[in-house]
Amino acid sequence: MKKAPTTPSSRRKLFEAAALGLAASSAAQAAPGDWTPKKASAGGPVRSGHLLFLSGIGGWYPERRKEAGDAKVQMRSVLESMKAALKKAGSSMDNVLKVSVALVDPENNWEPMNQAYEEFFTGKVKPARSYWGATGFRRKGQLLQVDCIAYVD
């Protein structure tokens, strides 16, 4: 018995039907509300799979340093804290994928903050970075706060 040739259109319909069947099958197996994020504390950052999430790293803590300093001093402090937390969790600054910076008075503080940032991220491929202006933080004198996402094996 000779098979009829399969046209691109009929092949596409077969693939679509198979994909719909697989999607329906996996959806039927997971009841609503069964999904929970796979996350755990990694001694500071939160880990989900191969990702580490660090958030709310402040630029100045009076218990660590008497004077608040400028944005460059505070960014160095943040990045040293970040580096230590990543190391403790089994990662490094080389594995940072994204950095978010909230910065008070960006017009005056961008350049000093960026100078310190460039000291820590020197490679060709730097993390994605976003920043936005902030009006202030809980600690008077704090000029910035940083979040990051990093990769860990």
N, C-alpha and C positions, 0 to 999 in steps of 0.2 A: 504494500500500500504506500502510495506516494503522499508526503506531507505537503500541505499548501505553503508557499513561501510566506515568511513573516515580514510584514511591512514595518517601517519605522513607526507608523501611527499605531499599529496593533501592539508592537513591542512596548511602546510608551504606556498604553492602557494596561498591559500586564504588569509593568513595574509600579504604576500608580495603585493598582489593586493590591499588589503585594505590600506596598508601603502602608496603605490604609489598614490592611489586615494586621500588620505588625504593630502599628500605633494603637489600634483598638485592643489588641491583645495585652499590651503593656499597660494601657489605661485601665483595663478591667482588673488587673492584678493589684493595683495600688488604690486602696480606698481613700476617699477624701479625708484629710487630717492625719494620714499615716506618715507623711514625709516629715522628717526632722533634719535640720542642718547638721552636717558632720563637723562638729567643732569641739575644741578642747583648749584649755588654757595651757600655754607653753611657758609658764613661769613669768608672765608679764603680757606678752602679746597673745592674741587668740589665734589658734591654728585651725584651718579648715583644709584638709587634703594637703597639698603642697604649698599653701599660701599662709603667710603670717600677716596679721593685721595689728598694727600699733597705732594708738590714737591718743590725742590729748597730751602730747609731750610739750610741756610749757617751756618757755624761754628763760624763766627765772624762778628760782625757789630760794627764798631768804635763808632757809636752813642749810643750803649748800654754799651760798655766796652772799656776802654782806650787801654789796652794791649790785643794783640791777644791770648796769652796763648798757652798752648800745646794742643795736640789732645784730652786729657782727659777733659780739661776745655771746649774746643769747643764742644765736644760731649755732655757734660752735658747741655751746653747752647742750643744746638739743641733739645735735648730731653725735656727740660723744655718748649721750644717754641712749640714743637709737642704736649706735654701734654695739654698745655693751648688751642691750636687750636682744639684739639679733644674734649676737655670738652665743649668748646663753641659750637661745632657742635653736641653735644649730645652723644659723644662716650667717650672712655678712652684708656689708654695704654693697658689695658687688652684685648681690642678688635683689637689690631694691628695684621694684618695678614702677612704683608710682609714689610721689610725694605731694602732699597738699599742705599749703602754708596759709594760715590766717595771720595777717600782718597789720599792726597798727601803723597808721600814717605811711602808707606805701610810697608816697612821693619822696619822703626823706629817708625811709628805712630800706627801700628796695636794694639799693647798691651795696650797702654794708652787709645786708643779709645774703645777698647773692655772692659776694666775695667769699664769705665763710662756706657757703654751699659748694662753690667751685673747688675749695680745698679738699672736700670729702668725696666729691664725685668727679674724678679726673679722667675716667675712661672715655673712649670714643662714643660708646652708646650709654647715654645718661638716662636715668629714670624719667618717665613722663612726669611733668610737674604742673600743678595748678596753684594759684594763689588768689586770695581776695583780701580786700581791705576789711579791717575790724575796728570797732570803736574803742575797744579796751577789753581787759580780762579781769577776773576776780582779784588778782594781785596787782595793786597799783605799781606801775613800773614794768610789768610784763609787756613785751612788745610783739611776741609771736607765739604761735602754737602750731605744732606739726603733727600730721598723721602720715603713715606710710603703709604700703603693701609690699611684701618681699616674698621671694620664693625660697623654699627649703626642700631638700631632698628627703 
